Amino acid sequence: MFRMPAIDMVATGRNIMKLREEAGLTVKELQGIFGFATPQAIYKWQRGTAMPSVDNLVVLAAALGSSLDEIIVIDRKLASTMPWQ
């Protein structure tokens, strides 16, 4: 049986906030980097109520000076079992 990994969105959001602060960036500065009209998407990422798209994750990692692995938190307890035939 294969355990399908699951993303812990809340822990990932905390990572985004921590890494943003460590990089010395404000939410407004990230908003400018992404060209968003409002900062709502970034706040949703940080709260763990939404995840950045894959292309936004790549930009976010570059802006924060981190890797995707440093941003995304995998929760093995949330993983679902997938039977492979």
PyMOL Python script that loads the backbone (N, CA, C, O; Angstrom):
from pymol import cmd

cmd.read_pdbstr("""\
ATOM      1  N   MET A   1       0.830  -1.184   0.000  1.00  0.00           N
ATOM      2  CA  MET A   1       0.000   0.000   0.000  1.00  0.00           C
ATOM      3  C   MET A   1       0.878   1.253   0.000  1.00  0.00           C
ATOM      4  O   MET A   1       1.899   1.321   0.685  1.00  0.00           O
ATOM      5  N   PHE A   2       0.467   2.199  -0.758  1.00  0.00           N
ATOM      6  CA  PHE A   2       1.180   3.470  -0.873  1.00  0.00           C
ATOM      7  C   PHE A   2       0.454   4.527  -0.051  1.00  0.00           C
ATOM      8  O   PHE A   2      -0.765   4.661  -0.159  1.00  0.00           O
ATOM      9  N   ARG A   3       1.182   5.276   0.765  1.00  0.00           N
ATOM     10  CA  ARG A   3       0.589   6.366   1.546  1.00  0.00           C
ATOM     11  C   ARG A   3       0.733   7.658   0.765  1.00  0.00           C
ATOM     12  O   ARG A   3       1.839   8.167   0.582  1.00  0.00           O
ATOM     13  N   MET A   4      -0.402   8.189   0.302  1.00  0.00           N
ATOM     14  CA  MET A   4      -0.431   9.420  -0.470  1.00  0.00           C
ATOM     15  C   MET A   4      -0.128  10.590   0.461  1.00  0.00           C
ATOM     16  O   MET A   4      -0.855  10.788   1.435  1.00  0.00           O
ATOM     17  N   PRO A   5       0.911  11.367   0.199  1.00  0.00           N
ATOM     18  CA  PRO A   5       1.243  12.492   1.086  1.00  0.00           C
ATOM     19  C   PRO A   5       0.164  13.569   1.035  1.00  0.00           C
ATOM     20  O   PRO A   5      -0.523  13.741   0.028  1.00  0.00           O
ATOM     21  N   ALA A   6       0.034  14.289   2.150  1.00  0.00           N
ATOM     22  CA  ALA A   6      -0.931  15.389   2.234  1.00  0.00           C
ATOM     23  C   ALA A   6      -0.218  16.619   2.758  1.00  0.00           C
ATOM     24  O   ALA A   6       0.643  16.521   3.634  1.00  0.00           O
ATOM     25  N   ILE A   7      -0.575  17.776   2.225  1.00  0.00           N
ATOM     26  CA  ILE A   7       0.021  19.034   2.658  1.00  0.00           C
ATOM     27  C   ILE A   7      -0.716  19.546   3.887  1.00  0.00           C
ATOM     28  O   ILE A   7      -1.945  19.625   3.892  1.00  0.00           O
ATOM     29  N   ASP A   8       0.030  19.891   4.924  1.00  0.00           N
ATOM     30  CA  ASP A   8      -0.528  20.542   6.101  1.00  0.00           C
ATOM     31  C   ASP A   8      -0.577  22.035   5.778  1.00  0.00           C
ATOM     32  O   ASP A   8       0.435  22.730   5.864  1.00  0.00           O
ATOM     33  N   MET A   9      -1.756  22.517   5.407  1.00  0.00           N
ATOM     34  CA  MET A   9      -1.888  23.892   4.930  1.00  0.00           C
ATOM     35  C   MET A   9      -1.617  24.915   6.025  1.00  0.00           C
ATOM     36  O   MET A   9      -1.038  25.966   5.750  1.00  0.00           O
ATOM     37  N   VAL A  10      -2.024  24.631   7.264  1.00  0.00           N
ATOM     38  CA  VAL A  10      -1.805  25.582   8.358  1.00  0.00           C
ATOM     39  C   VAL A  10      -0.315  25.698   8.668  1.00  0.00           C
ATOM     40  O   VAL A  10       0.203  26.804   8.824  1.00  0.00           O
ATOM     41  N   ALA A  11       0.371  24.567   8.758  1.00  0.00           N
ATOM     42  CA  ALA A  11       1.815  24.596   9.026  1.00  0.00           C
ATOM     43  C   ALA A  11       2.568  25.230   7.861  1.00  0.00           C
ATOM     44  O   ALA A  11       3.558  25.932   8.072  1.00  0.00           O
ATOM     45  N   THR A  12       2.111  24.990   6.642  1.00  0.00           N
ATOM     46  CA  THR A  12       2.727  25.620   5.474  1.00  0.00           C
ATOM     47  C   THR A  12       2.536  27.131   5.542  1.00  0.00           C
ATOM     48  O   THR A  12       3.457  27.891   5.242  1.00  0.00           O
ATOM     49  N   GLY A  13       1.350  27.562   5.933  1.00  0.00           N
ATOM     50  CA  GLY A  13       1.094  28.997   6.092  1.00  0.00           C
ATOM     51  C   GLY A  13       1.996  29.631   7.132  1.00  0.00           C
ATOM     52  O   GLY A  13       2.499  30.738   6.937  1.00  0.00           O
ATOM     53  N   ARG A  14       2.202  28.923   8.246  1.00  0.00           N
ATOM     54  CA  ARG A  14       3.115  29.441   9.276  1.00  0.00           C
ATOM     55  C   ARG A  14       4.533  29.544   8.719  1.00  0.00           C
ATOM     56  O   ARG A  14       5.252  30.496   9.022  1.00  0.00           O
ATOM     57  N   ASN A  15       4.938  28.563   7.903  1.00  0.00           N
ATOM     58  CA  ASN A  15       6.262  28.622   7.277  1.00  0.00           C
ATOM     59  C   ASN A  15       6.380  29.837   6.363  1.00  0.00           C
ATOM     60  O   ASN A  15       7.396  30.532   6.371  1.00  0.00           O
ATOM     61  N   ILE A  16       5.339  30.087   5.579  1.00  0.00           N
ATOM     62  CA  ILE A  16       5.374  31.236   4.671  1.00  0.00           C
ATOM     63  C   ILE A  16       5.567  32.517   5.471  1.00  0.00           C
ATOM     64  O   ILE A  16       6.389  33.359   5.108  1.00  0.00           O
ATOM     65  N   MET A  17       4.811  32.669   6.560  1.00  0.00           N
ATOM     66  CA  MET A  17       4.936  33.877   7.369  1.00  0.00           C
ATOM     67  C   MET A  17       6.326  33.983   8.001  1.00  0.00           C
ATOM     68  O   MET A  17       6.939  35.051   7.989  1.00  0.00           O
ATOM     69  N   LYS A  18       6.816  32.875   8.549  1.00  0.00           N
ATOM     70  CA  LYS A  18       8.136  32.872   9.196  1.00  0.00           C
ATOM     71  C   LYS A  18       9.230  33.206   8.190  1.00  0.00           C
ATOM     72  O   LYS A  18      10.096  34.036   8.466  1.00  0.00           O
ATOM     73  N   LEU A  19       9.196  32.564   7.027  1.00  0.00           N
ATOM     74  CA  LEU A  19      10.219  32.803   6.015  1.00  0.00           C
ATOM     75  C   LEU A  19      10.134  34.222   5.458  1.00  0.00           C
ATOM     76  O   LEU A  19      11.158  34.831   5.148  1.00  0.00           O
ATOM     77  N   ARG A  20       8.916  34.748   5.331  1.00  0.00           N
ATOM     78  CA  ARG A  20       8.746  36.136   4.866  1.00  0.00           C
ATOM     79  C   ARG A  20       9.382  37.104   5.858  1.00  0.00           C
ATOM     80  O   ARG A  20      10.099  38.026   5.469  1.00  0.00           O
ATOM     81  N   GLU A  21       9.112  36.884   7.139  1.00  0.00           N
ATOM     82  CA  GLU A  21       9.686  37.751   8.170  1.00  0.00           C
ATOM     83  C   GLU A  21      11.205  37.629   8.211  1.00  0.00           C
ATOM     84  O   GLU A  21      11.905  38.633   8.339  1.00  0.00           O
ATOM     85  N   GLU A  22      11.722  36.397   8.102  1.00  0.00           N
ATOM     86  CA  GLU A  22      13.173  36.185   8.101  1.00  0.00           C
ATOM     87  C   GLU A  22      13.828  36.854   6.893  1.00  0.00           C
ATOM     88  O   GLU A  22      14.970  37.306   6.975  1.00  0.00           O
ATOM     89  N   ALA A  23      13.107  36.916   5.776  1.00  0.00           N
ATOM     90  CA  ALA A  23      13.632  37.563   4.568  1.00  0.00           C
ATOM     91  C   ALA A  23      13.514  39.087   4.657  1.00  0.00           C
ATOM     92  O   ALA A  23      14.021  39.804   3.794  1.00  0.00           O
ATOM     93  N   GLY A  24      12.845  39.575   5.700  1.00  0.00           N
ATOM     94  CA  GLY A  24      12.700  41.014   5.878  1.00  0.00           C
ATOM     95  C   GLY A  24      11.687  41.636   4.931  1.00  0.00           C
ATOM     96  O   GLY A  24      11.772  42.823   4.617  1.00  0.00           O
ATOM     97  N   LEU A  25      10.725  40.836   4.474  1.00  0.00           N
ATOM     98  CA  LEU A  25       9.706  41.331   3.545  1.00  0.00           C
ATOM     99  C   LEU A  25       8.385  41.540   4.252  1.00  0.00           C
ATOM    100  O   LEU A  25       8.020  40.770   5.141  1.00  0.00           O
ATOM    101  N   THR A  26       7.666  42.582   3.860  1.00  0.00           N
ATOM    102  CA  THR A  26       6.318  42.800   4.355  1.00  0.00           C
ATOM    103  C   THR A  26       5.338  42.135   3.403  1.00  0.00           C
ATOM    104  O   THR A  26       5.691  41.760   2.285  1.00  0.00           O
ATOM    105  N   VAL A  27       4.108  41.997   3.860  1.00  0.00           N
ATOM    106  CA  VAL A  27       3.058  41.453   2.992  1.00  0.00           C
ATOM    107  C   VAL A  27       2.890  42.378   1.786  1.00  0.00           C
ATOM    108  O   VAL A  27       2.714  41.911   0.661  1.00  0.00           O
ATOM    109  N   LYS A  28       2.943  43.676   2.022  1.00  0.00           N
ATOM    110  CA  LYS A  28       2.799  44.656   0.932  1.00  0.00           C
ATOM    111  C   LYS A  28       3.916  44.488  -0.110  1.00  0.00           C
ATOM    112  O   LYS A  28       3.665  44.602  -1.310  1.00  0.00           O
ATOM    113  N   GLU A  29       5.126  44.223   0.340  1.00  0.00           N
ATOM    114  CA  GLU A  29       6.228  44.006  -0.599  1.00  0.00           C
ATOM    115  C   GLU A  29       6.009  42.733  -1.420  1.00  0.00           C
ATOM    116  O   GLU A  29       6.262  42.720  -2.625  1.00  0.00           O
ATOM    117  N   LEU A  30       5.534  41.652  -0.766  1.00  0.00           N
ATOM    118  CA  LEU A  30       5.223  40.432  -1.516  1.00  0.00           C
ATOM    119  C   LEU A  30       4.102  40.692  -2.511  1.00  0.00           C
ATOM    120  O   LEU A  30       4.141  40.206  -3.642  1.00  0.00           O
ATOM    121  N   GLN A  31       3.116  41.452  -2.091  1.00  0.00           N
ATOM    122  CA  GLN A  31       2.025  41.822  -2.987  1.00  0.00           C
ATOM    123  C   GLN A  31       2.580  42.482  -4.249  1.00  0.00           C
ATOM    124  O   GLN A  31       2.133  42.182  -5.356  1.00  0.00           O
ATOM    125  N   GLY A  32       3.543  43.370  -4.085  1.00  0.00           N
ATOM    126  CA  GLY A  32       4.174  44.039  -5.225  1.00  0.00           C
ATOM    127  C   GLY A  32       4.944  43.079  -6.106  1.00  0.00           C
ATOM    128  O   GLY A  32       4.899  43.186  -7.331  1.00  0.00           O
ATOM    129  N   ILE A  33       5.656  42.136  -5.492  1.00  0.00           N
ATOM    130  CA  ILE A  33       6.419  41.153  -6.259  1.00  0.00           C
ATOM    131  C   ILE A  33       5.490  40.349  -7.162  1.00  0.00           C
ATOM    132  O   ILE A  33       5.812  40.086  -8.321  1.00  0.00           O
ATOM    133  N   PHE A  34       4.332  39.959  -6.623  1.00  0.00           N
ATOM    134  CA  PHE A  34       3.377  39.166  -7.395  1.00  0.00           C
ATOM    135  C   PHE A  34       2.492  40.007  -8.298  1.00  0.00           C
ATOM    136  O   PHE A  34       1.847  39.476  -9.201  1.00  0.00           O
ATOM    137  N   GLY A  35       2.454  41.314  -8.066  1.00  0.00           N
ATOM    138  CA  GLY A  35       1.603  42.179  -8.871  1.00  0.00           C
ATOM    139  C   GLY A  35       0.126  42.026  -8.531  1.00  0.00           C
ATOM    140  O   GLY A  35      -0.737  42.293  -9.367  1.00  0.00           O
ATOM    141  N   PHE A  36      -0.167  41.594  -7.300  1.00  0.00           N
ATOM    142  CA  PHE A  36      -1.549  41.443  -6.868  1.00  0.00           C
ATOM    143  C   PHE A  36      -2.149  42.813  -6.568  1.00  0.00           C
ATOM    144  O   PHE A  36      -1.462  43.695  -6.054  1.00  0.00           O
ATOM    145  N   ALA A  37      -3.421  42.989  -6.887  1.00  0.00           N
ATOM    146  CA  ALA A  37      -4.122  44.245  -6.605  1.00  0.00           C
ATOM    147  C   ALA A  37      -4.350  44.416  -5.103  1.00  0.00           C
ATOM    148  O   ALA A  37      -4.340  45.537  -4.594  1.00  0.00           O
ATOM    149  N   THR A  38      -4.557  43.297  -4.393  1.00  0.00           N
ATOM    150  CA  THR A  38      -4.755  43.334  -2.946  1.00  0.00           C
ATOM    151  C   THR A  38      -3.871  42.260  -2.303  1.00  0.00           C
ATOM    152  O   THR A  38      -3.410  41.345  -2.986  1.00  0.00           O
ATOM    153  N   PRO A  39      -3.637  42.369  -0.997  1.00  0.00           N
ATOM    154  CA  PRO A  39      -2.795  41.371  -0.322  1.00  0.00           C
ATOM    155  C   PRO A  39      -3.558  40.143   0.159  1.00  0.00           C
ATOM    156  O   PRO A  39      -2.979  39.290   0.832  1.00  0.00           O
ATOM    157  N   GLN A  40      -4.836  40.033  -0.166  1.00  0.00           N
ATOM    158  CA  GLN A  40      -5.670  38.970   0.395  1.00  0.00           C
ATOM    159  C   GLN A  40      -5.134  37.564   0.137  1.00  0.00           C
ATOM    160  O   GLN A  40      -5.196  36.712   1.024  1.00  0.00           O
ATOM    161  N   ALA A  41      -4.615  37.309  -1.049  1.00  0.00           N
ATOM    162  CA  ALA A  41      -4.091  35.972  -1.350  1.00  0.00           C
ATOM    163  C   ALA A  41      -2.942  35.614  -0.404  1.00  0.00           C
ATOM    164  O   ALA A  41      -2.862  34.485   0.078  1.00  0.00           O
ATOM    165  N   ILE A  42      -2.071  36.560  -0.146  1.00  0.00           N
ATOM    166  CA  ILE A  42      -0.922  36.304   0.731  1.00  0.00           C
ATOM    167  C   ILE A  42      -1.390  36.037   2.150  1.00  0.00           C
ATOM    168  O   ILE A  42      -0.866  35.143   2.815  1.00  0.00           O
ATOM    169  N   TYR A  43      -2.372  36.801   2.628  1.00  0.00           N
ATOM    170  CA  TYR A  43      -2.920  36.547   3.965  1.00  0.00           C
ATOM    171  C   TYR A  43      -3.572  35.167   4.034  1.00  0.00           C
ATOM    172  O   TYR A  43      -3.450  34.481   5.049  1.00  0.00           O
ATOM    173  N   LYS A  44      -4.256  34.754   2.977  1.00  0.00           N
ATOM    174  CA  LYS A  44      -4.862  33.411   2.950  1.00  0.00           C
ATOM    175  C   LYS A  44      -3.787  32.331   2.985  1.00  0.00           C
ATOM    176  O   LYS A  44      -3.951  31.314   3.658  1.00  0.00           O
ATOM    177  N   TRP A  45      -2.689  32.545   2.263  1.00  0.00           N
ATOM    178  CA  TRP A  45      -1.581  31.591   2.299  1.00  0.00           C
ATOM    179  C   TRP A  45      -1.064  31.459   3.726  1.00  0.00           C
ATOM    180  O   TRP A  45      -0.860  30.352   4.223  1.00  0.00           O
ATOM    181  N   GLN A  46      -0.853  32.610   4.386  1.00  0.00           N
ATOM    182  CA  GLN A  46      -0.274  32.621   5.729  1.00  0.00           C
ATOM    183  C   GLN A  46      -1.216  32.006   6.765  1.00  0.00           C
ATOM    184  O   GLN A  46      -0.749  31.426   7.746  1.00  0.00           O
ATOM    185  N   ARG A  47      -2.514  32.119   6.570  1.00  0.00           N
ATOM    186  CA  ARG A  47      -3.491  31.513   7.486  1.00  0.00           C
ATOM    187  C   ARG A  47      -3.696  30.030   7.196  1.00  0.00           C
ATOM    188  O   ARG A  47      -4.251  29.306   8.023  1.00  0.00           O
ATOM    189  N   GLY A  48      -3.253  29.578   6.030  1.00  0.00           N
ATOM    190  CA  GLY A  48      -3.448  28.184   5.661  1.00  0.00           C
ATOM    191  C   GLY A  48      -4.838  27.893   5.123  1.00  0.00           C
ATOM    192  O   GLY A  48      -5.276  26.742   5.126  1.00  0.00           O
ATOM    193  N   THR A  49      -5.539  28.932   4.659  1.00  0.00           N
ATOM    194  CA  THR A  49      -6.867  28.711   4.076  1.00  0.00           C
ATOM    195  C   THR A  49      -6.799  28.574   2.562  1.00  0.00           C
ATOM    196  O   THR A  49      -7.792  28.225   1.922  1.00  0.00           O
ATOM    197  N   ALA A  50      -5.639  28.844   1.990  1.00  0.00           N
ATOM    198  CA  ALA A  50      -5.408  28.678   0.549  1.00  0.00           C
ATOM    199  C   ALA A  50      -3.925  28.396   0.349  1.00  0.00           C
ATOM    200  O   ALA A  50      -3.081  28.745   1.174  1.00  0.00           O
ATOM    201  N   MET A  51      -3.641  27.750  -0.777  1.00  0.00           N
ATOM    202  CA  MET A  51      -2.247  27.460  -1.132  1.00  0.00           C
ATOM    203  C   MET A  51      -1.889  28.225  -2.397  1.00  0.00           C
ATOM    204  O   MET A  51      -2.726  28.385  -3.285  1.00  0.00           O
ATOM    205  N   PRO A  52      -0.646  28.701  -2.485  1.00  0.00           N
ATOM    206  CA  PRO A  52      -0.215  29.318  -3.742  1.00  0.00           C
ATOM    207  C   PRO A  52      -0.219  28.281  -4.856  1.00  0.00           C
ATOM    208  O   PRO A  52      -0.011  27.093  -4.607  1.00  0.00           O
ATOM    209  N   SER A  53      -0.455  28.727  -6.074  1.00  0.00           N
ATOM    210  CA  SER A  53      -0.334  27.831  -7.225  1.00  0.00           C
ATOM    211  C   SER A  53       1.131  27.418  -7.354  1.00  0.00           C
ATOM    212  O   SER A  53       2.007  28.016  -6.727  1.00  0.00           O
ATOM    213  N   VAL A  54       1.389  26.416  -8.150  1.00  0.00           N
ATOM    214  CA  VAL A  54       2.761  25.926  -8.307  1.00  0.00           C
ATOM    215  C   VAL A  54       3.676  27.038  -8.817  1.00  0.00           C
ATOM    216  O   VAL A  54       4.779  27.211  -8.300  1.00  0.00           O
ATOM    217  N   ASP A  55       3.235  27.796  -9.825  1.00  0.00           N
ATOM    218  CA  ASP A  55       4.103  28.861 -10.339  1.00  0.00           C
ATOM    219  C   ASP A  55       4.296  29.957  -9.294  1.00  0.00           C
ATOM    220  O   ASP A  55       5.377  30.539  -9.213  1.00  0.00           O
ATOM    221  N   ASN A  56       3.257  30.253  -8.484  1.00  0.00           N
ATOM    222  CA  ASN A  56       3.437  31.236  -7.419  1.00  0.00           C
ATOM    223  C   ASN A  56       4.352  30.707  -6.318  1.00  0.00           C
ATOM    224  O   ASN A  56       5.083  31.481  -5.700  1.00  0.00           O
ATOM    225  N   LEU A  57       4.323  29.400  -6.066  1.00  0.00           N
ATOM    226  CA  LEU A  57       5.247  28.810  -5.090  1.00  0.00           C
ATOM    227  C   LEU A  57       6.698  28.970  -5.530  1.00  0.00           C
ATOM    228  O   LEU A  57       7.574  29.236  -4.707  1.00  0.00           O
ATOM    229  N   VAL A  58       6.948  28.808  -6.810  1.00  0.00           N
ATOM    230  CA  VAL A  58       8.311  28.965  -7.334  1.00  0.00           C
ATOM    231  C   VAL A  58       8.784  30.406  -7.146  1.00  0.00           C
ATOM    232  O   VAL A  58       9.915  30.638  -6.719  1.00  0.00           O
ATOM    233  N   VAL A  59       7.928  31.368  -7.461  1.00  0.00           N
ATOM    234  CA  VAL A  59       8.270  32.786  -7.273  1.00  0.00           C
ATOM    235  C   VAL A  59       8.439  33.089  -5.790  1.00  0.00           C
ATOM    236  O   VAL A  59       9.370  33.795  -5.401  1.00  0.00           O
ATOM    237  N   LEU A  60       7.543  32.558  -4.962  1.00  0.00           N
ATOM    238  CA  LEU A  60       7.616  32.781  -3.520  1.00  0.00           C
ATOM    239  C   LEU A  60       8.934  32.260  -2.950  1.00  0.00           C
ATOM    240  O   LEU A  60       9.584  32.944  -2.159  1.00  0.00           O
ATOM    241  N   ALA A  61       9.328  31.053  -3.350  1.00  0.00           N
ATOM    242  CA  ALA A  61      10.591  30.485  -2.874  1.00  0.00           C
ATOM    243  C   ALA A  61      11.770  31.374  -3.264  1.00  0.00           C
ATOM    244  O   ALA A  61      12.673  31.605  -2.459  1.00  0.00           O
ATOM    245  N   ALA A  62      11.759  31.864  -4.490  1.00  0.00           N
ATOM    246  CA  ALA A  62      12.846  32.750  -4.937  1.00  0.00           C
ATOM    247  C   ALA A  62      12.841  34.049  -4.138  1.00  0.00           C
ATOM    248  O   ALA A  62      13.897  34.524  -3.721  1.00  0.00           O
ATOM    249  N   ALA A  63      11.662  34.624  -3.923  1.00  0.00           N
ATOM    250  CA  ALA A  63      11.569  35.887  -3.185  1.00  0.00           C
ATOM    251  C   ALA A  63      12.013  35.726  -1.737  1.00  0.00           C
ATOM    252  O   ALA A  63      12.596  36.640  -1.154  1.00  0.00           O
ATOM    253  N   LEU A  64      11.734  34.558  -1.159  1.00  0.00           N
ATOM    254  CA  LEU A  64      12.084  34.310   0.241  1.00  0.00           C
ATOM    255  C   LEU A  64      13.480  33.726   0.409  1.00  0.00           C
ATOM    256  O   LEU A  64      13.954  33.561   1.533  1.00  0.00           O
ATOM    257  N   GLY A  65      14.139  33.415  -0.701  1.00  0.00           N
ATOM    258  CA  GLY A  65      15.469  32.817  -0.629  1.00  0.00           C
ATOM    259  C   GLY A  65      15.427  31.424  -0.025  1.00  0.00           C
ATOM    260  O   GLY A  65      16.330  31.033   0.714  1.00  0.00           O
ATOM    261  N   SER A  66      14.375  30.676  -0.341  1.00  0.00           N
ATOM    262  CA  SER A  66      14.218  29.332   0.219  1.00  0.00           C
ATOM    263  C   SER A  66      13.874  28.343  -0.890  1.00  0.00           C
ATOM    264  O   SER A  66      13.760  28.710  -2.060  1.00  0.00           O
ATOM    265  N   SER A  67      13.714  27.099  -0.502  1.00  0.00           N
ATOM    266  CA  SER A  67      13.323  26.068  -1.456  1.00  0.00           C
ATOM    267  C   SER A  67      11.851  25.727  -1.240  1.00  0.00           C
ATOM    268  O   SER A  67      11.264  26.094  -0.222  1.00  0.00           O
ATOM    269  N   LEU A  68      11.265  25.033  -2.195  1.00  0.00           N
ATOM    270  CA  LEU A  68       9.882  24.579  -2.041  1.00  0.00           C
ATOM    271  C   LEU A  68       9.754  23.660  -0.837  1.00  0.00           C
ATOM    272  O   LEU A  68       8.752  23.706  -0.123  1.00  0.00           O
ATOM    273  N   ASP A  69      10.765  22.822  -0.605  1.00  0.00           N
ATOM    274  CA  ASP A  69      10.741  21.907   0.534  1.00  0.00           C
ATOM    275  C   ASP A  69      10.729  22.643   1.867  1.00  0.00           C
ATOM    276  O   ASP A  69      10.180  22.138   2.846  1.00  0.00           O
ATOM    277  N   GLU A  70      11.324  23.827   1.918  1.00  0.00           N
ATOM    278  CA  GLU A  70      11.310  24.613   3.148  1.00  0.00           C
ATOM    279  C   GLU A  70       9.950  25.254   3.391  1.00  0.00           C
ATOM    280  O   GLU A  70       9.597  25.547   4.534  1.00  0.00           O
ATOM    281  N   ILE A  71       9.193  25.471   2.337  1.00  0.00           N
ATOM    282  CA  ILE A  71       7.896  26.132   2.458  1.00  0.00           C
ATOM    283  C   ILE A  71       6.799  25.128   2.774  1.00  0.00           C
ATOM    284  O   ILE A  71       6.021  25.330   3.705  1.00  0.00           O
ATOM    285  N   ILE A  72       6.733  24.056   2.011  1.00  0.00           N
ATOM    286  CA  ILE A  72       5.629  23.098   2.114  1.00  0.00           C
ATOM    287  C   ILE A  72       5.879  22.097   3.242  1.00  0.00           C
ATOM    288  O   ILE A  72       6.966  21.532   3.359  1.00  0.00           O
ATOM    289  N   VAL A  73       4.851  21.889   4.069  1.00  0.00           N
ATOM    290  CA  VAL A  73       4.923  20.920   5.161  1.00  0.00           C
ATOM    291  C   VAL A  73       4.021  19.735   4.806  1.00  0.00           C
ATOM    292  O   VAL A  73       2.826  19.897   4.557  1.00  0.00           O
ATOM    293  N   ILE A  74       4.617  18.550   4.790  1.00  0.00           N
ATOM    294  CA  ILE A  74       3.870  17.319   4.521  1.00  0.00           C
ATOM    295  C   ILE A  74       3.505  16.701   5.867  1.00  0.00           C
ATOM    296  O   ILE A  74       4.366  16.511   6.726  1.00  0.00           O
ATOM    297  N   ASP A  75       2.229  16.391   6.043  1.00  0.00           N
ATOM    298  CA  ASP A  75       1.756  15.761   7.270  1.00  0.00           C
ATOM    299  C   ASP A  75       1.462  14.300   6.975  1.00  0.00           C
ATOM    300  O   ASP A  75       0.495  13.977   6.285  1.00  0.00           O
ATOM    301  N   ARG A  76       2.284  13.442   7.489  1.00  0.00           N
ATOM    302  CA  ARG A  76       2.133  11.999   7.243  1.00  0.00           C
ATOM    303  C   ARG A  76       0.852  11.453   7.874  1.00  0.00           C
ATOM    304  O   ARG A  76       0.303  10.463   7.391  1.00  0.00           O
ATOM    305  N   LYS A  77       0.364  12.092   8.957  1.00  0.00           N
ATOM    306  CA  LYS A  77      -0.865  11.623   9.603  1.00  0.00           C
ATOM    307  C   LYS A  77      -2.090  11.893   8.754  1.00  0.00           C
ATOM    308  O   LYS A  77      -3.077  11.164   8.843  1.00  0.00           O
ATOM    309  N   LEU A  78      -2.042  12.947   7.919  1.00  0.00           N
ATOM    310  CA  LEU A  78      -3.148  13.264   7.041  1.00  0.00           C
ATOM    311  C   LEU A  78      -3.128  12.419   5.774  1.00  0.00           C
ATOM    312  O   LEU A  78      -4.082  12.421   4.996  1.00  0.00           O
ATOM    313  N   ALA A  79      -2.037  11.704   5.580  1.00  0.00           N
ATOM    314  CA  ALA A  79      -1.890  10.925   4.345  1.00  0.00           C
ATOM    315  C   ALA A  79      -2.953   9.849   4.245  1.00  0.00           C
ATOM    316  O   ALA A  79      -3.339   9.240   5.243  1.00  0.00           O
ATOM    317  N   SER A  80      -3.408   9.630   3.056  1.00  0.00           N
ATOM    318  CA  SER A  80      -4.394   8.578   2.823  1.00  0.00           C
ATOM    319  C   SER A  80      -3.713   7.383   2.164  1.00  0.00           C
ATOM    320  O   SER A  80      -2.744   7.535   1.420  1.00  0.00           O
ATOM    321  N   THR A  81      -4.225   6.220   2.443  1.00  0.00           N
ATOM    322  CA  THR A  81      -3.655   4.997   1.887  1.00  0.00           C
ATOM    323  C   THR A  81      -4.270   4.727   0.534  1.00  0.00           C
ATOM    324  O   THR A  81      -5.491   4.729   0.376  1.00  0.00           O
ATOM    325  N   MET A  82      -3.410   4.494  -0.442  1.00  0.00           N
ATOM    326  CA  MET A  82      -3.860   4.218  -1.801  1.00  0.00           C
ATOM    327  C   MET A  82      -3.385   2.820  -2.187  1.00  0.00           C
ATOM    328  O   MET A  82      -2.183   2.587  -2.309  1.00  0.00           O
ATOM    329  N   PRO A  83      -4.311   1.898  -2.378  1.00  0.00           N
ATOM    330  CA  PRO A  83      -3.905   0.565  -2.821  1.00  0.00           C
ATOM    331  C   PRO A  83      -3.512   0.586  -4.306  1.00  0.00           C
ATOM    332  O   PRO A  83      -4.248   1.110  -5.143  1.00  0.00           O
ATOM    333  N   TRP A  84      -2.382   0.030  -4.610  1.00  0.00           N
ATOM    334  CA  TRP A  84      -1.931  -0.060  -6.011  1.00  0.00           C
ATOM    335  C   TRP A  84      -2.050  -1.495  -6.458  1.00  0.00           C
ATOM    336  O   TRP A  84      -1.664  -2.425  -5.749  1.00  0.00           O
ATOM    337  N   GLN A  85      -2.592  -1.656  -7.644  1.00  0.00           N
ATOM    338  CA  GLN A  85      -2.790  -3.004  -8.145  1.00  0.00           C
ATOM    339  C   GLN A  85      -1.707  -3.380  -9.123  1.00  0.00           C
ATOM    340  O   GLN A  85      -1.712  -4.492  -9.652  1.00  0.00           O
TER     341      GLN A  85
END
""", "prot")
cmd.dss("prot")
cmd.show_as("cartoon", "prot")
cmd.util.cbc("prot")
cmd.orient("prot")
